[in-house]
Amino acid sequence: MIEVKNLYKNFDGRDVLSDINTVFEDGKTNLIIGQSGSGKTVLMKNLVGLFEPTSGQILYDGRDFVQMSKQEKVQMRREMGMIFQSAALFDSLTVLENVMFPLDMFSQMTLRERQQRAMDCLDRVNLVGAEGKYPGEISGGMQKRVAIARAIALNPKYLFCDEPNSGLDPKTSLVIDDLLHSITQEFNMTTIINTHDMNSVMGIGENIIFIYEGHKEWQGVSSQIMNSTNKRLTDFIFASDLLKEMRAAVMTTEK
Protein backbone atom coordinates (compact mmCIF):
# COMPACT_ATOMS: atom_id res chain seq x y z
CA MET A 1 0.00 0.00 0.00
CA ILE A 2 1.12 3.51 -0.81
CA GLU A 3 -0.26 6.46 1.15
CA VAL A 4 0.08 10.04 -0.06
CA LYS A 5 -0.41 12.71 2.60
CA ASN A 6 -0.68 16.47 2.05
CA LEU A 7 1.50 16.29 -1.06
CA TYR A 8 2.50 19.54 -2.76
CA LYS A 9 4.75 20.09 -5.73
CA ASN A 10 5.50 23.45 -7.22
CA PHE A 11 7.66 24.72 -10.04
CA ASP A 12 8.82 28.34 -10.08
CA GLY A 13 6.43 29.18 -7.27
CA ARG A 14 3.36 27.66 -8.98
CA ASP A 15 1.62 24.68 -7.40
CA VAL A 16 1.30 21.81 -9.89
CA LEU A 17 0.08 19.44 -7.16
CA SER A 18 -1.83 20.83 -4.21
CA ASP A 19 -2.67 18.94 -1.01
CA ILE A 20 -3.00 15.47 -2.56
CA ASN A 21 -4.26 12.87 -0.08
CA THR A 22 -4.95 9.37 -1.31
CA VAL A 23 -4.26 5.67 -0.84
CA PHE A 24 -3.16 3.21 -3.54
CA GLU A 25 -4.23 -0.27 -2.46
CA ASP A 26 -2.50 -3.66 -2.57
CA GLY A 27 -3.79 -6.23 -5.04
CA LYS A 28 -5.76 -3.66 -7.01
CA THR A 29 -5.30 -1.73 -10.24
CA ASN A 30 -5.14 1.89 -9.07
CA LEU A 31 -5.73 4.32 -11.94
CA ILE A 32 -4.74 7.98 -12.11
CA ILE A 33 -6.79 9.88 -14.67
CA GLY A 34 -7.11 13.50 -15.74
CA GLN A 35 -6.74 15.71 -18.76
CA SER A 36 -3.34 16.71 -20.13
CA GLY A 37 -1.65 19.17 -17.79
CA SER A 38 -3.75 18.15 -14.79
CA GLY A 39 -0.74 16.95 -12.79
CA LYS A 40 -1.18 13.18 -12.98
CA THR A 41 2.24 12.60 -14.59
CA VAL A 42 3.87 14.86 -12.01
CA LEU A 43 2.16 12.83 -9.28
CA MET A 44 3.56 9.57 -10.64
CA LYS A 45 7.05 11.08 -10.97
CA ASN A 46 6.88 12.11 -7.31
CA LEU A 47 5.81 8.60 -6.33
CA VAL A 48 8.83 6.99 -8.01
CA GLY A 49 11.33 9.64 -6.94
CA LEU A 50 11.95 11.35 -10.28
CA PHE A 51 10.67 14.56 -8.65
CA GLU A 52 11.15 15.67 -5.04
CA PRO A 53 7.89 16.87 -3.43
CA THR A 54 7.83 20.43 -2.17
CA SER A 55 6.15 19.11 0.98
CA GLY A 56 4.13 16.13 2.16
CA GLN A 57 4.63 12.40 2.65
CA ILE A 58 4.73 9.34 0.41
CA LEU A 59 4.50 6.22 2.58
CA TYR A 60 5.39 2.81 1.17
CA ASP A 61 3.83 0.42 3.68
CA GLY A 62 4.55 3.01 6.35
CA ARG A 63 8.04 3.94 5.13
CA ASP A 64 8.38 7.62 4.22
CA PHE A 65 10.03 7.68 0.79
CA VAL A 66 10.51 11.45 0.91
CA GLN A 67 12.65 11.29 4.05
CA MET A 68 14.82 8.38 2.92
CA SER A 69 18.52 8.82 2.26
CA LYS A 70 19.81 8.50 -1.30
CA GLN A 71 21.01 4.97 -0.61
CA GLU A 72 17.71 3.99 0.98
CA LYS A 73 15.85 5.27 -2.08
CA VAL A 74 18.09 3.18 -4.33
CA GLN A 75 17.18 0.11 -2.28
CA MET A 76 13.51 1.11 -2.33
CA ARG A 77 13.47 1.36 -6.11
CA ARG A 78 14.43 -2.31 -6.31
CA GLU A 79 10.94 -3.01 -5.01
CA MET A 80 9.43 -1.06 -7.92
CA GLY A 81 8.66 -2.16 -11.46
CA MET A 82 8.19 0.37 -14.27
CA ILE A 83 6.35 0.12 -17.59
CA PHE A 84 6.99 3.13 -19.80
CA GLN A 85 4.66 4.59 -22.42
CA SER A 86 6.96 3.64 -25.29
CA ALA A 87 7.90 0.24 -23.76
CA ALA A 88 11.52 1.55 -23.71
CA LEU A 89 13.11 -1.71 -24.82
CA PHE A 90 16.73 -1.89 -25.88
CA ASP A 91 16.75 -2.33 -29.67
CA SER A 92 20.16 -4.04 -29.63
CA LEU A 93 19.09 -6.70 -27.12
CA THR A 94 16.88 -9.71 -27.74
CA VAL A 95 13.56 -10.10 -25.98
CA LEU A 96 15.19 -12.47 -23.47
CA GLU A 97 18.09 -10.09 -22.86
CA ASN A 98 15.67 -7.18 -22.32
CA VAL A 99 13.82 -9.11 -19.63
CA MET A 100 17.10 -10.22 -18.07
CA PHE A 101 18.42 -6.65 -17.89
CA PRO A 102 17.17 -5.78 -14.37
CA LEU A 103 18.28 -9.21 -13.16
CA ASP A 104 21.76 -8.59 -14.59
CA MET A 105 21.89 -5.22 -12.85
CA PHE A 106 20.38 -5.93 -9.45
CA SER A 107 20.26 -9.66 -8.68
CA GLN A 108 22.86 -12.09 -7.39
CA MET A 109 21.52 -14.94 -9.51
CA THR A 110 23.72 -17.08 -11.70
CA LEU A 111 23.40 -16.73 -15.48
CA ARG A 112 21.33 -19.91 -15.66
CA GLU A 113 19.02 -18.65 -12.89
CA ARG A 114 18.60 -15.27 -14.59
CA GLN A 115 17.75 -16.92 -17.89
CA GLN A 116 15.23 -19.21 -16.20
CA ARG A 117 13.60 -16.33 -14.34
CA ALA A 118 13.35 -14.30 -17.56
CA MET A 119 11.79 -17.26 -19.38
CA ASP A 120 9.28 -17.70 -16.53
CA CYS A 121 8.28 -14.05 -16.91
CA LEU A 122 7.95 -14.41 -20.69
CA ASP A 123 5.80 -17.48 -20.13
CA ARG A 124 3.59 -15.43 -17.79
CA VAL A 125 2.91 -12.89 -20.56
CA ASN A 126 2.52 -15.64 -23.20
CA LEU A 127 5.67 -14.82 -25.15
CA VAL A 128 7.59 -18.10 -25.02
CA GLY A 129 8.99 -18.57 -28.52
CA ALA A 130 9.78 -14.87 -29.00
CA GLU A 131 12.80 -14.78 -26.68
CA GLY A 132 15.34 -14.75 -29.54
CA LYS A 133 13.70 -11.94 -31.48
CA TYR A 134 14.64 -8.27 -31.33
CA PRO A 135 12.10 -5.52 -30.45
CA GLY A 136 11.97 -4.34 -34.07
CA GLU A 137 10.83 -7.81 -35.13
CA ILE A 138 7.72 -7.96 -32.93
CA SER A 139 4.45 -6.00 -32.79
CA GLY A 140 3.69 -3.07 -30.51
CA GLY A 141 1.47 -5.22 -28.33
CA MET A 142 4.19 -7.82 -27.96
CA GLN A 143 6.67 -5.08 -27.05
CA LYS A 144 4.35 -3.96 -24.24
CA ARG A 145 4.15 -7.54 -22.98
CA VAL A 146 7.95 -7.75 -23.01
CA ALA A 147 7.99 -4.53 -20.98
CA ILE A 148 5.59 -6.10 -18.47
CA ALA A 149 7.76 -9.23 -18.24
CA ARG A 150 10.81 -7.06 -17.59
CA ALA A 151 8.96 -5.01 -14.99
CA ILE A 152 8.01 -8.09 -12.95
CA ALA A 153 11.38 -9.86 -13.27
CA LEU A 154 12.55 -8.71 -9.83
CA ASN A 155 9.22 -9.58 -8.14
CA PRO A 156 8.32 -5.95 -7.37
CA LYS A 157 5.88 -4.99 -4.64
CA TYR A 158 4.90 -1.86 -6.53
CA LEU A 159 4.24 -1.59 -10.27
CA PHE A 160 4.01 1.76 -12.08
CA CYS A 161 2.59 1.98 -15.61
CA ASP A 162 2.68 5.16 -17.68
CA GLU A 163 0.03 5.00 -20.43
CA PRO A 164 0.58 1.26 -21.07
CA ASN A 165 -2.01 1.21 -23.87
CA SER A 166 -0.61 4.16 -25.78
CA GLY A 167 -0.43 3.44 -29.50
CA LEU A 168 -2.27 0.11 -29.29
CA ASP A 169 -5.47 -0.90 -31.02
CA PRO A 170 -8.56 -1.46 -28.79
CA LYS A 171 -8.34 -5.27 -28.87
CA THR A 172 -4.65 -5.33 -27.91
CA SER A 173 -5.32 -2.73 -25.21
CA LEU A 174 -7.82 -5.09 -23.60
CA VAL A 175 -5.20 -7.85 -23.60
CA ILE A 176 -2.74 -5.56 -21.81
CA ASP A 177 -5.41 -4.46 -19.31
CA ASP A 178 -6.36 -8.06 -18.51
CA LEU A 179 -2.69 -8.99 -18.12
CA LEU A 180 -1.93 -6.11 -15.75
CA HIS A 181 -5.05 -6.85 -13.72
CA SER A 182 -4.34 -10.57 -13.38
CA ILE A 183 -0.65 -10.04 -12.51
CA THR A 184 -1.64 -7.46 -9.88
CA GLN A 185 -3.96 -9.94 -8.20
CA GLU A 186 -1.62 -12.89 -8.60
CA PHE A 187 1.32 -11.17 -6.91
CA ASN A 188 -0.73 -8.84 -4.67
CA MET A 189 1.17 -5.84 -6.03
CA THR A 190 0.26 -2.19 -5.61
CA THR A 191 -0.23 -1.29 -9.27
CA ILE A 192 -0.60 2.34 -10.32
CA ILE A 193 -1.61 3.10 -13.91
CA ASN A 194 -1.51 6.57 -15.44
CA THR A 195 -4.01 6.44 -18.31
CA HIS A 196 -6.27 8.27 -20.75
CA ASP A 197 -7.91 5.03 -21.90
CA MET A 198 -11.57 5.00 -20.88
CA ASN A 199 -11.82 1.27 -21.61
CA SER A 200 -9.19 0.77 -18.91
CA VAL A 201 -11.06 3.05 -16.54
CA MET A 202 -14.32 1.16 -16.93
CA GLY A 203 -12.76 -2.30 -17.24
CA ILE A 204 -10.09 -2.49 -14.53
CA GLY A 205 -10.63 0.69 -12.48
CA GLU A 206 -10.72 -0.83 -9.02
CA ASN A 207 -9.49 2.40 -7.43
CA ILE A 208 -9.59 5.55 -9.55
CA ILE A 209 -8.10 8.94 -8.68
CA PHE A 210 -9.22 11.86 -10.85
CA ILE A 211 -6.81 14.81 -10.83
CA TYR A 212 -8.04 18.24 -11.90
CA GLU A 213 -5.69 21.25 -12.03
CA GLY A 214 -3.38 19.68 -9.45
CA HIS A 215 -6.10 18.72 -6.97
CA LYS A 216 -7.63 15.33 -6.24
CA GLU A 217 -11.11 16.04 -7.53
CA TRP A 218 -12.67 12.58 -7.08
CA GLN A 219 -11.81 9.05 -5.98
CA GLY A 220 -13.85 5.90 -6.41
CA VAL A 221 -14.38 2.74 -8.45
CA SER A 222 -15.50 2.34 -12.05
CA SER A 223 -19.03 1.28 -11.09
CA GLN A 224 -19.57 4.66 -9.41
CA ILE A 225 -18.68 6.75 -12.46
CA MET A 226 -21.96 6.35 -14.30
CA ASN A 227 -23.89 7.85 -11.37
CA SER A 228 -21.33 10.44 -10.31
CA THR A 229 -22.63 13.96 -9.79
CA ASN A 230 -19.13 15.46 -10.10
CA LYS A 231 -19.45 17.61 -13.21
CA ARG A 232 -15.71 17.87 -13.85
CA LEU A 233 -15.39 14.09 -13.74
CA THR A 234 -18.35 13.45 -16.03
CA ASP A 235 -17.22 16.16 -18.46
CA PHE A 236 -13.87 14.40 -18.67
CA ILE A 237 -15.13 10.82 -18.90
CA PHE A 238 -18.10 11.50 -21.17
CA ALA A 239 -16.47 14.05 -23.44
CA SER A 240 -18.13 12.94 -26.69
CA ASP A 241 -21.82 13.31 -27.52
CA LEU A 242 -22.08 9.53 -28.01
CA LEU A 243 -20.77 8.77 -24.53
CA LYS A 244 -23.05 11.40 -23.03
CA GLU A 245 -26.03 9.75 -24.72
CA MET A 246 -24.93 6.32 -23.45
CA ARG A 247 -24.64 7.63 -19.89
CA ALA A 248 -28.05 9.29 -20.09
CA ALA A 249 -29.56 6.05 -21.36
CA VAL A 250 -28.02 4.05 -18.50
CA MET A 251 -29.21 6.50 -15.88
CA THR A 252 -32.72 6.53 -17.37
CA THR A 253 -32.85 2.72 -17.33
CA GLU A 254 -31.73 2.58 -13.71
CA LYS A 255 -34.51 4.98 -12.70
C-alpha positions as CSV (number, residue, x, y, z in Angstrom):
1,M,0.0,0.0,0.0
2,I,1.1,3.5,-0.8
3,E,-0.3,6.5,1.1
4,V,0.1,10.0,-0.1
5,K,-0.4,12.7,2.6
6,N,-0.7,16.5,2.0
7,L,1.5,16.3,-1.1
8,Y,2.5,19.5,-2.8
9,K,4.7,20.1,-5.7
10,N,5.5,23.5,-7.2
11,F,7.7,24.7,-10.0
12,D,8.8,28.3,-10.1
13,G,6.4,29.2,-7.3
14,R,3.4,27.7,-9.0
15,D,1.6,24.7,-7.4
16,V,1.3,21.8,-9.9
17,L,0.1,19.4,-7.2
18,S,-1.8,20.8,-4.2
19,D,-2.7,18.9,-1.0
20,I,-3.0,15.5,-2.6
21,N,-4.3,12.9,-0.1
22,T,-4.9,9.4,-1.3
23,V,-4.3,5.7,-0.8
24,F,-3.2,3.2,-3.5
25,E,-4.2,-0.3,-2.5
26,D,-2.5,-3.7,-2.6
27,G,-3.8,-6.2,-5.0
28,K,-5.8,-3.7,-7.0
29,T,-5.3,-1.7,-10.2
30,N,-5.1,1.9,-9.1
31,L,-5.7,4.3,-11.9
32,I,-4.7,8.0,-12.1
33,I,-6.8,9.9,-14.7
34,G,-7.1,13.5,-15.7
35,Q,-6.7,15.7,-18.8
36,S,-3.3,16.7,-20.1
37,G,-1.6,19.2,-17.8
38,S,-3.7,18.2,-14.8
39,G,-0.7,17.0,-12.8
40,K,-1.2,13.2,-13.0
41,T,2.2,12.6,-14.6
42,V,3.9,14.9,-12.0
43,L,2.2,12.8,-9.3
44,M,3.6,9.6,-10.6
45,K,7.1,11.1,-11.0
46,N,6.9,12.1,-7.3
47,L,5.8,8.6,-6.3
48,V,8.8,7.0,-8.0
49,G,11.3,9.6,-6.9
50,L,11.9,11.4,-10.3
51,F,10.7,14.6,-8.7
52,E,11.1,15.7,-5.0
53,P,7.9,16.9,-3.4
54,T,7.8,20.4,-2.2
55,S,6.2,19.1,1.0
56,G,4.1,16.1,2.2
57,Q,4.6,12.4,2.7
58,I,4.7,9.3,0.4
59,L,4.5,6.2,2.6
60,Y,5.4,2.8,1.2
61,D,3.8,0.4,3.7
62,G,4.5,3.0,6.4
63,R,8.0,3.9,5.1
64,D,8.4,7.6,4.2
65,F,10.0,7.7,0.8
66,V,10.5,11.5,0.9
67,Q,12.6,11.3,4.0
68,M,14.8,8.4,2.9
69,S,18.5,8.8,2.3
70,K,19.8,8.5,-1.3
71,Q,21.0,5.0,-0.6
72,E,17.7,4.0,1.0
73,K,15.9,5.3,-2.1
74,V,18.1,3.2,-4.3
75,Q,17.2,0.1,-2.3
76,M,13.5,1.1,-2.3
77,R,13.5,1.4,-6.1
78,R,14.4,-2.3,-6.3
79,E,10.9,-3.0,-5.0
80,M,9.4,-1.1,-7.9
81,G,8.7,-2.2,-11.5
82,M,8.2,0.4,-14.3
83,I,6.4,0.1,-17.6
84,F,7.0,3.1,-19.8
85,Q,4.7,4.6,-22.4
86,S,7.0,3.6,-25.3
87,A,7.9,0.2,-23.8
88,A,11.5,1.6,-23.7
89,L,13.1,-1.7,-24.8
90,F,16.7,-1.9,-25.9
91,D,16.8,-2.3,-29.7
92,S,20.2,-4.0,-29.6
93,L,19.1,-6.7,-27.1
94,T,16.9,-9.7,-27.7
95,V,13.6,-10.1,-26.0
96,L,15.2,-12.5,-23.5
97,E,18.1,-10.1,-22.9
98,N,15.7,-7.2,-22.3
99,V,13.8,-9.1,-19.6
100,M,17.1,-10.2,-18.1
101,F,18.4,-6.6,-17.9
102,P,17.2,-5.8,-14.4
103,L,18.3,-9.2,-13.2
104,D,21.8,-8.6,-14.6
105,M,21.9,-5.2,-12.8
106,F,20.4,-5.9,-9.4
107,S,20.3,-9.7,-8.7
108,Q,22.9,-12.1,-7.4
109,M,21.5,-14.9,-9.5
110,T,23.7,-17.1,-11.7
111,L,23.4,-16.7,-15.5
112,R,21.3,-19.9,-15.7
113,E,19.0,-18.7,-12.9
114,R,18.6,-15.3,-14.6
115,Q,17.8,-16.9,-17.9
116,Q,15.2,-19.2,-16.2
117,R,13.6,-16.3,-14.3
118,A,13.3,-14.3,-17.6
119,M,11.8,-17.3,-19.4
120,D,9.3,-17.7,-16.5
121,C,8.3,-14.0,-16.9
122,L,8.0,-14.4,-20.7
123,D,5.8,-17.5,-20.1
124,R,3.6,-15.4,-17.8
125,V,2.9,-12.9,-20.6
126,N,2.5,-15.6,-23.2
127,L,5.7,-14.8,-25.2
128,V,7.6,-18.1,-25.0
129,G,9.0,-18.6,-28.5
130,A,9.8,-14.9,-29.0
131,E,12.8,-14.8,-26.7
132,G,15.3,-14.8,-29.5
133,K,13.7,-11.9,-31.5
134,Y,14.6,-8.3,-31.3
135,P,12.1,-5.5,-30.5
136,G,12.0,-4.3,-34.1
137,E,10.8,-7.8,-35.1
138,I,7.7,-8.0,-32.9
139,S,4.5,-6.0,-32.8
140,G,3.7,-3.1,-30.5
141,G,1.5,-5.2,-28.3
142,M,4.2,-7.8,-28.0
143,Q,6.7,-5.1,-27.1
144,K,4.4,-4.0,-24.2
145,R,4.2,-7.5,-23.0
146,V,8.0,-7.7,-23.0
147,A,8.0,-4.5,-21.0
148,I,5.6,-6.1,-18.5
149,A,7.8,-9.2,-18.2
150,R,10.8,-7.1,-17.6
151,A,9.0,-5.0,-15.0
152,I,8.0,-8.1,-12.9
153,A,11.4,-9.9,-13.3
154,L,12.5,-8.7,-9.8
155,N,9.2,-9.6,-8.1
156,P,8.3,-5.9,-7.4
157,K,5.9,-5.0,-4.6
158,Y,4.9,-1.9,-6.5
159,L,4.2,-1.6,-10.3
160,F,4.0,1.8,-12.1
161,C,2.6,2.0,-15.6
162,D,2.7,5.2,-17.7
163,E,0.0,5.0,-20.4
164,P,0.6,1.3,-21.1
165,N,-2.0,1.2,-23.9
166,S,-0.6,4.2,-25.8
167,G,-0.4,3.4,-29.5
168,L,-2.3,0.1,-29.3
169,D,-5.5,-0.9,-31.0
170,P,-8.6,-1.5,-28.8
171,K,-8.3,-5.3,-28.9
172,T,-4.7,-5.3,-27.9
173,S,-5.3,-2.7,-25.2
174,L,-7.8,-5.1,-23.6
175,V,-5.2,-7.8,-23.6
176,I,-2.7,-5.6,-21.8
177,D,-5.4,-4.5,-19.3
178,D,-6.4,-8.1,-18.5
179,L,-2.7,-9.0,-18.1
180,L,-1.9,-6.1,-15.8
181,H,-5.0,-6.9,-13.7
182,S,-4.3,-10.6,-13.4
183,I,-0.7,-10.0,-12.5
184,T,-1.6,-7.5,-9.9
185,Q,-4.0,-9.9,-8.2
186,E,-1.6,-12.9,-8.6
187,F,1.3,-11.2,-6.9
188,N,-0.7,-8.8,-4.7
189,M,1.2,-5.8,-6.0
190,T,0.3,-2.2,-5.6
191,T,-0.2,-1.3,-9.3
192,I,-0.6,2.3,-10.3
193,I,-1.6,3.1,-13.9
194,N,-1.5,6.6,-15.4
195,T,-4.0,6.4,-18.3
196,H,-6.3,8.3,-20.8
197,D,-7.9,5.0,-21.9
198,M,-11.6,5.0,-20.9
199,N,-11.8,1.3,-21.6
200,S,-9.2,0.8,-18.9
201,V,-11.1,3.1,-16.5
202,M,-14.3,1.2,-16.9
203,G,-12.8,-2.3,-17.2
204,I,-10.1,-2.5,-14.5
205,G,-10.6,0.7,-12.5
206,E,-10.7,-0.8,-9.0
207,N,-9.5,2.4,-7.4
208,I,-9.6,5.6,-9.5
209,I,-8.1,8.9,-8.7
210,F,-9.2,11.9,-10.9
211,I,-6.8,14.8,-10.8
212,Y,-8.0,18.2,-11.9
213,E,-5.7,21.2,-12.0
214,G,-3.4,19.7,-9.5
215,H,-6.1,18.7,-7.0
216,K,-7.6,15.3,-6.2
217,E,-11.1,16.0,-7.5
218,W,-12.7,12.6,-7.1
219,Q,-11.8,9.1,-6.0
220,G,-13.9,5.9,-6.4
221,V,-14.4,2.7,-8.5
222,S,-15.5,2.3,-12.1
223,S,-19.0,1.3,-11.1
224,Q,-19.6,4.7,-9.4
225,I,-18.7,6.7,-12.5
226,M,-22.0,6.4,-14.3
227,N,-23.9,7.8,-11.4
228,S,-21.3,10.4,-10.3
229,T,-22.6,14.0,-9.8
230,N,-19.1,15.5,-10.1
231,K,-19.5,17.6,-13.2
232,R,-15.7,17.9,-13.8
233,L,-15.4,14.1,-13.7
234,T,-18.4,13.4,-16.0
235,D,-17.2,16.2,-18.5
236,F,-13.9,14.4,-18.7
237,I,-15.1,10.8,-18.9
238,F,-18.1,11.5,-21.2
239,A,-16.5,14.0,-23.4
240,S,-18.1,12.9,-26.7
241,D,-21.8,13.3,-27.5
242,L,-22.1,9.5,-28.0
243,L,-20.8,8.8,-24.5
244,K,-23.0,11.4,-23.0
245,E,-26.0,9.7,-24.7
246,M,-24.9,6.3,-23.4
247,R,-24.6,7.6,-19.9
248,A,-28.0,9.3,-20.1
249,A,-29.6,6.0,-21.4
250,V,-28.0,4.0,-18.5
251,M,-29.2,6.5,-15.9
252,T,-32.7,6.5,-17.4
253,T,-32.9,2.7,-17.3
254,E,-31.7,2.6,-13.7
255,K,-34.5,5.0,-12.7
